[in-house]
Amino acid sequence: MKQVTYMSPVEYPDMDPAQIRTLCADLGLHQAEDVICRAMEELAQKLCQVQDMAISGPRQDMHKTLRSLSAIALQIGMTSLSRVAHDVMTCIEFGDIVAESATLARLARTGERSLTQLWDINEFSI
């Protein structure tokens, strides 16, 4: 009998807490909190949009959404999420649908873990 191994990939996203501290120093605690919360909401929406576009949307639009997602992620210190979004864009540019599918799955895992991790940071009160 053959043995099947199930893999459960887990992402451990890189965060740049210095970016949050910089936002707090530049904008003040309440303004920074507002910016971060709006960015997190926008990221969640864009992650959903990318998943929908992967099924039925034009790749050009998905590429544009990924570029925006990456920029927002960097703004609030989500370095892994930004990097994986760039990886998906590279797959689109090369037309590699197998790699695109794999990196989209990684993007979803990284996005979920990054948003959860940022939410759990106690440097500011939400």
Contacts in CASP RR format, 6 or more apart in sequence:
PFRMAT RR
TARGET T0000
AUTHOR 0000-0000-0000
METHOD contacts of the structure
MODEL  1
MKQVTYMSPVEYPDMDPAQIRTLCADLGLHQAEDVICRAMEELAQKLCQV
QDMAISGPRQDMHKTLRSLSAIALQIGMTSLSRVAHDVMTCIEFGDIVAE
SATLARLARTGERSLTQLWDINEFSI
9 105 0 8 1.000
9 106 0 8 1.000
9 109 0 8 1.000
10 109 0 8 1.000
10 113 0 8 1.000
11 80 0 8 1.000
11 106 0 8 1.000
11 109 0 8 1.000
11 110 0 8 1.000
11 111 0 8 1.000
11 113 0 8 1.000
12 113 0 8 1.000
13 78 0 8 1.000
13 79 0 8 1.000
13 80 0 8 1.000
13 81 0 8 1.000
13 110 0 8 1.000
13 111 0 8 1.000
13 113 0 8 1.000
13 114 0 8 1.000
13 117 0 8 1.000
14 79 0 8 1.000
14 80 0 8 1.000
14 83 0 8 1.000
15 77 0 8 1.000
15 78 0 8 1.000
15 79 0 8 1.000
15 80 0 8 1.000
15 114 0 8 1.000
15 117 0 8 1.000
15 118 0 8 1.000
15 121 0 8 1.000
16 77 0 8 1.000
16 78 0 8 1.000
16 79 0 8 1.000
17 77 0 8 1.000
17 121 0 8 1.000
17 123 0 8 1.000
19 74 0 8 1.000
19 75 0 8 1.000
19 76 0 8 1.000
19 77 0 8 1.000
20 32 0 8 1.000
20 36 0 8 1.000
20 76 0 8 1.000
20 77 0 8 1.000
20 121 0 8 1.000
20 123 0 8 1.000
20 124 0 8 1.000
21 123 0 8 1.000
23 32 0 8 1.000
23 35 0 8 1.000
23 36 0 8 1.000
23 76 0 8 1.000
24 32 0 8 1.000
24 123 0 8 1.000
24 124 0 8 1.000
26 32 0 8 1.000
27 35 0 8 1.000
29 124 0 8 1.000
32 124 0 8 1.000
33 124 0 8 1.000
33 125 0 8 1.000
33 126 0 8 1.000
35 75 0 8 1.000
35 76 0 8 1.000
36 76 0 8 1.000
36 118 0 8 1.000
36 124 0 8 1.000
37 126 0 8 1.000
39 72 0 8 1.000
39 75 0 8 1.000
39 76 0 8 1.000
40 76 0 8 1.000
40 115 0 8 1.000
40 118 0 8 1.000
40 119 0 8 1.000
42 72 0 8 1.000
43 69 0 8 1.000
43 72 0 8 1.000
43 73 0 8 1.000
43 78 0 8 1.000
43 81 0 8 1.000
43 111 0 8 1.000
43 114 0 8 1.000
43 115 0 8 1.000
44 115 0 8 1.000
46 65 0 8 1.000
46 68 0 8 1.000
46 69 0 8 1.000
46 72 0 8 1.000
47 69 0 8 1.000
47 107 0 8 1.000
47 108 0 8 1.000
47 111 0 8 1.000
49 65 0 8 1.000
50 62 0 8 1.000
50 65 0 8 1.000
50 66 0 8 1.000
50 69 0 8 1.000
50 88 0 8 1.000
50 104 0 8 1.000
50 107 0 8 1.000
51 104 0 8 1.000
51 108 0 8 1.000
53 59 0 8 1.000
53 61 0 8 1.000
53 62 0 8 1.000
53 65 0 8 1.000
54 62 0 8 1.000
54 100 0 8 1.000
54 101 0 8 1.000
54 104 0 8 1.000
59 92 0 8 1.000
59 95 0 8 1.000
62 92 0 8 1.000
63 89 0 8 1.000
63 92 0 8 1.000
63 93 0 8 1.000
66 85 0 8 1.000
66 86 0 8 1.000
66 88 0 8 1.000
66 89 0 8 1.000
66 92 0 8 1.000
67 85 0 8 1.000
67 89 0 8 1.000
69 81 0 8 1.000
69 82 0 8 1.000
69 85 0 8 1.000
70 81 0 8 1.000
70 82 0 8 1.000
70 85 0 8 1.000
70 86 0 8 1.000
70 89 0 8 1.000
71 82 0 8 1.000
73 79 0 8 1.000
73 81 0 8 1.000
73 82 0 8 1.000
73 85 0 8 1.000
73 114 0 8 1.000
74 82 0 8 1.000
76 118 0 8 1.000
78 111 0 8 1.000
78 114 0 8 1.000
78 118 0 8 1.000
80 110 0 8 1.000
80 114 0 8 1.000
81 107 0 8 1.000
81 110 0 8 1.000
81 111 0 8 1.000
81 114 0 8 1.000
84 103 0 8 1.000
84 106 0 8 1.000
84 107 0 8 1.000
84 110 0 8 1.000
84 111 0 8 1.000
85 107 0 8 1.000
87 103 0 8 1.000
87 106 0 8 1.000
87 107 0 8 1.000
88 100 0 8 1.000
88 103 0 8 1.000
88 104 0 8 1.000
88 107 0 8 1.000
91 97 0 8 1.000
91 99 0 8 1.000
91 100 0 8 1.000
91 103 0 8 1.000
92 100 0 8 1.000
119 126 0 8 1.000
END
